[in-house]
């Protein structure tokens, strides 16, 4: 089976402090051309603290929930802009799947209903397909408003009863997608299949496949337990001839872990995979499994009890004593292996630089830019990658909430992007300001003023 998948555009409106932000990811030269770059795609997101970097990952996490047929996440209310109380997300995809090739656009709106609950009140799915050796005109496949199908072509195909069922489903479960959700989808799909509307059914299926199998999002909240030194969140992504395994497993650092036998087998494979990579990043380090023994699970099924340790110079050391950076590398290595080797994987990592040595960070990103097959999107505070990545692989946040994301303009191939960014901070020259200016004397004055509260001001 041939599959190639990319996110090529993201538009965010009304999520946290992003009133509007749009990103066109440089994965294609021209949507009207058949030729599409099959090389890996890497995008770093940089900017001031609190300027909307992590919002891209959080919005994509909402998208994943919607496309996989789940309800809106419980936290979505805290994500919506408090002024507008509504949000709009649009994602543009390029997909090759078996004999299919096309650009797919999916957008949906989130707003408060009459019961002060956030719901999906509008969604639209569009397709621009390559067929008969030419690109066809973009067309709407599906559109719905407040649980009612509004796209006339689909509305004519399906029966009145199904339309009524869709509206009823919205009233019962309005915080899930009408087309990707499980209820209406089956009824609509059955009637569309009878009328030969195969494109809509295929697009729904392939986007769901992409979101479940190949879209990996590692947010900061998944790393929070590392910082508390209680757990390591082990991100699993394994592929073999029989199955594709993925997920996130919390490994307790203070007491034995108990997992079902089949899941434990996956953990062993991930440990083997991690060791291959980690020995090249930290030459003196391996990780291993100790105290492995059979133990019944609470439900009476067979399980395995075990602990994970680091191994240095042949000695086992409790993983809890390793640095935050080592734990983070262990946590995300399996996902990094996946995006490096599989061109349909899209990996998003928040604060990729956290705990990783600056030089090593730059080397990893240079290797990924040169050789990785999949799509890697990350946020970072460390500016080292600006010296290792081409300028078209870096996007910057601005101080304008109505235009949050820009590529730097006026960059030449011989420019040092790090120096160019500092110049944009100090001198401007971009379409938007990229940094809300701070002053040294104001920072010093603030620390002195705060010190008075604790009686720390020296007597003159």
Residue pairs with C-beta under 8 A, 6 or more apart in sequence:
1 97
1 98
2 96
2 97
2 98
3 96
3 97
3 98
3 344
4 38
4 94
4 95
4 96
4 97
4 343
4 344
5 93
5 94
5 95
5 96
5 97
5 210
5 214
5 344
5 346
6 25
6 27
6 28
6 41
6 93
6 94
6 95
6 346
6 375
7 25
7 60
7 91
7 92
7 93
7 346
7 375
7 377
8 24
8 25
8 27
8 28
8 92
8 93
8 94
8 103
9 22
9 23
9 24
9 25
9 90
9 91
9 92
10 22
10 23
10 25
10 56
10 59
10 60
10 90
10 91
10 92
11 20
11 21
11 22
11 23
11 88
11 89
11 90
11 91
11 107
12 18
12 20
12 21
12 22
12 55
12 56
12 59
12 87
12 88
12 89
12 404
13 19
13 20
13 21
13 87
13 88
13 89
14 80
14 81
14 84
14 86
14 87
14 88
14 110
15 55
15 58
15 59
15 62
15 79
15 80
15 81
15 87
15 89
16 52
16 55
16 58
16 79
16 81
17 50
17 51
17 52
17 55
17 81
17 401
18 52
18 55
18 81
18 401
18 404
19 81
19 84
19 401
19 402
19 404
20 401
20 402
20 403
20 404
21 52
21 55
21 56
21 403
21 404
21 405
22 405
23 43
23 56
23 395
23 405
25 41
25 43
25 375
25 377
26 41
26 43
26 392
26 393
27 36
27 37
27 41
27 94
27 375
28 36
28 37
28 94
29 35
29 37
31 103
31 128
31 135
32 135
34 130
34 133
34 135
36 94
36 96
38 343
40 343
40 368
40 369
40 371
40 372
40 373
40 374
40 375
40 376
41 374
41 375
41 376
42 365
42 368
42 369
42 372
42 375
42 376
42 377
42 389
42 393
43 375
43 376
43 377
43 378
43 393
43 394
43 395
44 365
44 378
44 379
44 380
44 385
44 386
44 389
44 393
44 394
44 395
45 53
45 56
45 377
45 378
45 379
45 380
45 394
45 395
45 396
45 397
45 405
46 53
46 379
46 380
46 381
46 383
46 386
46 394
46 395
46 396
46 397
46 421
47 53
47 396
47 397
47 398
47 434
47 435
48 397
48 399
48 434
48 435
48 436
49 381
51 397
51 398
51 399
51 404
52 397
52 401
52 404
52 405
53 350
53 379
53 397
54 219
54 220
54 350
54 351
54 379
55 404
56 348
56 377
56 379
57 217
57 219
57 348
57 349
57 350
57 377
57 379
58 79
58 219
59 79
59 89
60 91
60 215
60 217
60 348
61 73
61 217
61 219
62 72
62 73
62 76
62 79
62 89
62 110
63 89
63 91
63 106
63 211
64 211
64 215
64 217
65 71
65 72
65 73
66 72
66 108
66 120
66 176
66 177
66 180
67 106
67 177
67 180
67 207
67 208
67 210
67 211
68 180
68 208
68 211
68 212
69 176
69 177
69 180
69 181
69 182
69 185
69 208
70 176
71 173
71 175
71 176
72 110
72 118
72 119
72 120
72 175
72 176
76 110
76 118
77 118
79 87
80 86
80 87
80 110
80 118
81 87
85 111
85 112
86 109
86 110
86 111
86 112
87 109
87 110
87 111
88 107
88 108
88 109
88 110
89 107
89 108
89 110
90 105
90 106
90 107
91 105
91 106
91 107
92 103
92 104
92 105
93 103
93 104
93 105
93 106
93 207
93 210
94 102
94 103
94 104
95 101
95 102
95 103
95 104
95 206
95 207
95 210
97 206
97 209
100 129
100 202
100 206
101 129
101 130
102 127
102 128
102 129
102 130
103 127
103 128
103 138
104 125
104 126
104 127
104 128
104 203
104 206
104 207
105 124
105 125
105 126
105 127
105 128
105 138
106 123
106 124
106 125
106 126
106 207
107 123
107 124
108 120
108 122
108 123
108 124
108 177
109 120
109 121
109 122
109 123
110 118
110 119
110 120
110 121
111 118
111 119
111 121
112 118
112 119
113 119
113 121
113 174
117 174
117 175
118 175
119 174
119 175
120 174
120 175
120 176
120 177
120 178
121 145
121 146
121 174
122 143
122 144
122 145
122 146
123 142
123 143
123 144
123 177
123 178
123 179
124 140
124 142
124 143
124 144
124 151
125 140
125 141
125 142
125 143
125 179
125 200
125 203
125 204
126 138
126 139
126 140
126 141
127 138
127 139
127 141
127 199
127 203
128 135
128 136
128 137
128 138
128 139
129 135
129 136
129 199
130 136
140 151
140 153
141 151
141 154
141 199
141 200
141 203
142 149
142 151
142 154
142 179
142 200
143 149
143 150
143 151
143 154
144 150
144 151
144 166
144 178
144 179
146 170
146 174
147 166
147 167
147 169
147 170
147 171
147 174
147 178
148 163
148 166
148 167
148 170
149 155
149 158
149 163
149 166
149 178
149 188
154 188
154 192
154 197
154 200
155 163
157 191
157 192
157 195
157 197
158 187
158 188
158 191
158 192
159 191
162 184
162 187
162 188
162 191
165 183
165 184
165 187
166 178
166 184
166 187
166 188
169 178
169 181
169 183
169 184
170 178
172 183
173 181
173 183
178 184
178 185
179 185
179 188
179 204
180 204
180 207
180 208
185 204
189 201
189 204
192 200
192 201
193 201
210 344
210 346
213 244
213 246
213 344
214 342
214 344
214 345
214 346
215 346
215 348
216 235
216 237
216 246
216 335
216 338
216 339
216 345
216 346
216 347
216 348
217 348
218 235
218 331
218 332
218 335
218 347
218 348
218 349
218 350
219 350
220 350
220 351
222 233
222 235
222 248
222 331
223 233
223 328
223 331
223 350
223 351
223 354
225 231
225 232
225 233
225 250
226 232
226 233
226 324
226 327
226 328
226 331
227 324
229 253
229 320
230 252
230 253
230 254
231 250
231 251
231 252
231 253
232 250
232 251
232 253
232 308
232 319
232 327
232 330
232 331
233 248
233 249
233 250
233 251
233 331
234 248
234 249
234 250
234 251
234 267
234 270
234 330
234 331
234 334
235 247
235 248
235 331
235 332
235 334
235 335
236 245
236 246
236 247
236 248
236 249
236 266
236 267
236 270
236 334
237 245
237 246
237 334
237 335
237 337
237 338
237 345
238 244
238 245
238 246
238 266
238 269
238 270
238 273
238 334
239 245
239 338
239 342
245 266
249 259
249 263
249 267
251 257
251 308
251 319
253 318
253 319
253 320
254 320
256 291
256 305
256 306
256 307
257 305
257 306
257 307
257 308
258 295
258 297
258 303
258 304
258 305
259 267
259 303
259 304
259 306
260 297
260 301
260 302
260 303
260 304
261 302
261 303
261 304
264 303
264 304
264 306
267 289
267 306
268 289
270 334
271 287
271 288
271 289
271 308
273 333
273 334
273 337
274 287
274 330
274 333
274 334
275 286
275 287
277 333
277 336
277 337
278 285
278 286
278 287
278 329
278 330
278 333
279 285
279 286
281 329
281 360
281 364
282 326
282 329
284 312
284 313
285 310
285 311
285 312
285 326
286 310
286 311
286 312
287 308
287 309
287 310
287 311
287 319
287 330
288 308
288 309
288 310
288 311
288 316
289 306
289 307
289 308
289 309
290 306
290 307
290 308
290 309
290 316
291 305
291 306
291 307
292 304
292 305
292 306
293 304
293 305
293 306
294 302
294 303
294 304
294 305
295 303
295 304
295 305
296 302
296 303
297 303
308 319
309 316
309 317
309 318
309 319
310 316
310 317
310 318
310 319
310 321
310 322
310 326
311 317
319 327
319 330
323 355
324 354
324 355
325 354
325 355
325 356
325 357
326 355
327 355
328 354
328 355
328 356
329 355
329 356
332 349
335 347
335 349
336 347
338 345
338 347
338 374
339 345
339 346
339 347
339 368
339 372
339 373
339 374
339 375
339 376
340 368
340 371
340 372
340 373
340 374
341 373
341 374
342 373
342 374
343 373
343 374
344 374
345 374
345 375
346 374
346 375
346 377
347 374
347 375
347 376
347 377
348 377
348 378
349 376
349 377
349 378
349 379
350 378
350 379
351 379
351 380
351 381
352 361
352 378
352 379
352 380
353 361
353 380
353 381
353 382
353 384
353 385
356 364
358 382
358 384
359 384
361 380
361 382
361 384
361 385
362 384
362 385
362 387
362 388
363 388
365 385
365 388
365 389
366 388
366 389
368 376
369 388
369 389
369 390
369 393
383 418
383 421
385 394
386 394
386 416
386 417
386 418
386 421
387 416
387 417
387 418
389 417
391 407
391 408
391 411
391 415
391 417
391 420
392 407
394 407
394 408
394 417
395 405
395 406
395 407
396 405
396 406
396 407
396 408
396 421
396 424
396 434
397 404
397 405
397 434
398 404
398 405
398 406
398 430
398 432
398 433
398 434
399 432
399 433
399 434
399 435
399 436
400 432
400 433
403 431
403 432
406 430
406 431
406 432
406 434
408 417
408 420
408 421
408 424
408 430
409 430
409 431
410 429
410 430
411 417
411 420
421 434
423 429
424 430
424 434
424 435
425 434
425 435
425 437
448 457
451 457
